[in-house]
Amino acid sequence: MNRFKYLVAAAAFVAATLAQAGELAVGDPAPDFSLPGSDGQTYSLADYRGRQAVVIAWFPRAFTSGCTVECKSLAEKGHLIREYDVSYFMASVDPLADNIGFAEETGADFPLLSDPEKSTARAYGVLHAMGFARRETIYIGKDGRVLKIDDQVNPATSAEDMAATLGQLGVARR
């Protein structure tokens, strides 16, 4: 009986993970959000629609090794990203206080967004079954549509990779 329960739970986990992965696709309208940032402001996708491309780099948890490496990459080499007409953020389901401390510790000069209710992570299909956000970067065009979903993020080269992808996607330079 325990083995049966295990198999049912495993099947449910796989189904939930696959369902989440398929929620958002290239060409889809990106779900709107309104999330608090580590800089004290609130950010909404609607504020950028028609004006500027947006990149959201989802990360699993503040103060962990891979997330620290990724955040420092974006902070130290953010000038490469800022060559493009884009606003970029890192986002997690961590509480705002954690992301404020994490931004200070890593020297982030861009906002870290907090989604502790997990509704935005769920809408973007990045919420892992264990309750944290998967490391994925979502590129959104000026028209509000998803341009690319990158689930093969290398934390150490995140800034360089993001800038290269913006160029490949044809995002205008400043």
N, C-alpha and C positions, 0 to 999 in steps of 0.2 A: 504493500500500500504506500509506503514512504517513497519508493522508487517512482510510482505512478504520479504522486504529487510533485516530485522533483521534475519529471518529464513535462508535466502540464505547466509548471512554473517556468521552465526553460523555454518551452514553446511560446508562452505568453510574452516572455522577455524578448525573444527574437522577433515576434510579430510586432510588438510595440516599437522596437528599435527600427525595423524596416518601415513601419508606418510613419514614424517621425522623419526618417531620412527622405521619404518621398513627399513630404508636405510642401516644400518650396522648390521650385525649379527655375532654371534660367528662362527669362522671358515673363515670369509671373510678376504681378505687382507686389512689391515688397510691403509687408505688413507695417502699418504706421505704428509708432510707439511714442511714448512720452516718458522719459527716464531721467532721474537725477544723475548729475555728473559730479565727479570728484572736485570740480572747481566751483561748486555751489550753484551752478545753473541747471536748468531742466532742458533737455534736448528732445525734439520731436522731428521725425522724418518729414512730416508735412512742411516744416519750415524750410527745407532744402529743395523740395520738389519744384522743378522748373528753373532752379537757380544753379544747382551744383550737384556733382556726384557725391556719394557717401560710401564710406567703407566702414564696416563693423567687424572688428576682430574679436570674436568670442573666445574667452579663455576659461579654463576649468575652475581655478581657485587662486585667490590672491596669496602672496607669500610662499608659493611653491616654486620649485626650481625652474621648470620649463616656462612657467608664466612670468617669472622674474626675468629670465633671459629674453623672452619675447618683448616684454614691456621696455626693457633697457634698449633693445634693438630699435624699437620705434622711437624712443626718446633720443638716443644718440645719433640716429641716422634719419630722423624725421624730415630733415631738409630735402631729402630725395623725394619724399611723398609730397611735400609742400610745393614742389615744382609743378604739380598738377592742380587743376581747379577742382579740389576735393576737400571735404571735411572727413576726418577719420577719428575713430573711437576704438577703444577696447571696451568690452562689455562682459559682465559675468552675473551670476545670480547671488553673488556675495552681498552682504549688507553694505550700505553706503559708507559707513564708518570704516569698514575694512578696506574698501577701494580708495578712500581718502588717504589712509595710512600707507597703502601700497603705492599710490601715485607719488607720495612724498618720498618714500624709501627708494623708488626707482628713478626719480627725477623726471617723471612723465610730464611733458609740456603739452599734453593733449588730454581731453577728458576720458576718464574711465567711468562707464555707465553702470548703474546698479539696477538689477531686476530681481529683487528678493522674492517677489510673488511668482516669478518664473513664467509669467504670461507671455512676455515678449520672446523669451528663449523657446517656449513651446510653439509660438506662432512662426518662428524662424526655423523650426525643426532641429534645433541644436541641443535641446534638453536631453541629457543622458538619462536612462532609466534609474540611475543611482542618485539623481537629483542635482547634478552639476551640469554646466554647459560643456559641450564638446568643443575642442579647439577647431574652429572653422572661421574662415574670413568670407564675408558676404560683400560683394561689390554691387552697388546700386547706381543706376544711371540717373541723369538729371530728370528723366521722365518718370522716375519712381519704380522702374522695373529692374529686376535682378539681372545683372550682367554676367556674374560668375559666382559660383560657390566653390571655395577652395577648402577641401578637407584634408589636404596634405601639407599643412603649414609646418615649416621648419622654424622654430622659435629663434634660432641664432641669426637667421638671414631674413627675418620677417620684413624689415623695412625695405631692403633691397628687392625682395620678391614682390612686395606690394607695389613699389614704384614701377618695376618691370611690367607687372600685370596691368597697371593703369595705362602704361604706354601701349601695350598689346591691345587693350580694349578701346583705344582711341580716345581716351579722356583728354580733354583739352589741357594744354599747358598754360600756366599763368603768364 
